[in-house]
Amino acid sequence: MSLFASRAVRELEGIIREIEINLSNNYKEPAHNARKKLGERTEALFAAGKLSEKAYRRFHTEYERYTEMMKDYRH
């Protein structure tokens, strides 16, 4: 995390940390919830103009990566 990152970027990086922690502890439902939150917040922050195009692409790619990784995870 960059010291000079925007509040929006720091928020999304925090959600990614939440996903990683849940995955490392095999907490599937909380990991799915955090992944969903990442997608929703990425879209909302971009729509509100609080996220640059470059940052949007970065976090949207992360969301897609986690979606693909977790597609076979069941509760």
C-alpha positions as CSV (number, residue, x, y, z in Angstrom):
1,M,0.0,0.0,0.0
2,S,1.4,3.4,-1.0
3,L,1.6,6.1,1.6
4,F,0.2,8.5,-1.0
5,A,-2.6,6.3,-2.3
6,S,-6.1,7.8,-2.4
7,R,-8.7,6.9,0.2
8,A,-10.6,4.9,-2.4
9,V,-7.4,2.9,-3.4
10,R,-6.7,2.3,0.3
11,E,-10.2,1.1,0.9
12,L,-10.0,-1.4,-2.0
13,E,-6.6,-2.6,-1.0
14,G,-8.1,-3.3,2.5
15,I,-10.8,-5.4,0.9
16,I,-8.2,-7.4,-1.0
17,R,-6.4,-8.0,2.3
18,E,-9.7,-9.2,3.8
19,I,-10.1,-11.6,0.9
20,E,-6.6,-12.9,1.3
21,I,-6.9,-13.4,5.1
22,N,-10.2,-15.3,4.6
23,L,-8.8,-17.5,1.9
24,S,-5.7,-18.3,3.9
25,N,-7.9,-19.4,6.8
26,N,-10.3,-21.3,4.5
27,Y,-13.2,-19.1,5.4
28,K,-15.1,-19.5,2.2
29,E,-18.3,-17.5,2.8
30,P,-16.5,-14.5,4.2
31,A,-14.1,-14.6,1.3
32,H,-17.0,-14.7,-1.2
33,N,-18.6,-11.8,0.7
34,A,-15.4,-9.7,0.6
35,R,-15.0,-10.5,-3.1
36,K,-18.5,-9.3,-3.8
37,K,-17.8,-6.2,-1.8
38,L,-14.6,-5.6,-3.9
39,G,-16.6,-5.7,-7.1
40,E,-19.4,-3.4,-5.8
41,R,-17.1,-0.8,-4.2
42,T,-14.8,-0.8,-7.3
43,E,-17.8,0.0,-9.5
44,A,-19.3,2.6,-7.1
45,L,-16.0,4.4,-6.5
46,F,-15.3,4.6,-10.3
47,A,-18.9,5.8,-11.0
48,A,-18.5,8.5,-8.3
49,G,-15.2,9.7,-9.9
50,K,-13.1,8.7,-6.9
51,L,-11.1,6.1,-8.8
52,S,-8.9,6.7,-11.9
53,E,-9.3,4.6,-15.0
54,K,-5.9,2.9,-14.3
55,A,-6.9,2.1,-10.7
56,Y,-10.3,0.9,-11.9
57,R,-8.7,-1.5,-14.4
58,R,-6.4,-2.8,-11.7
59,F,-9.1,-3.5,-9.1
60,H,-11.5,-4.8,-11.7
61,T,-8.8,-7.3,-12.8
62,E,-8.3,-8.4,-9.2
63,Y,-12.0,-8.9,-8.8
64,E,-12.1,-11.0,-11.9
65,R,-9.1,-13.0,-10.8
66,Y,-10.7,-13.8,-7.4
67,T,-14.0,-14.6,-9.1
68,E,-12.2,-17.2,-11.3
69,M,-10.2,-18.6,-8.4
70,M,-13.2,-19.0,-6.2
71,K,-15.7,-20.2,-8.7
72,D,-15.7,-23.8,-7.3
73,Y,-15.7,-22.8,-3.7
74,R,-18.8,-24.0,-1.9
75,H,-20.0,-23.3,1.7
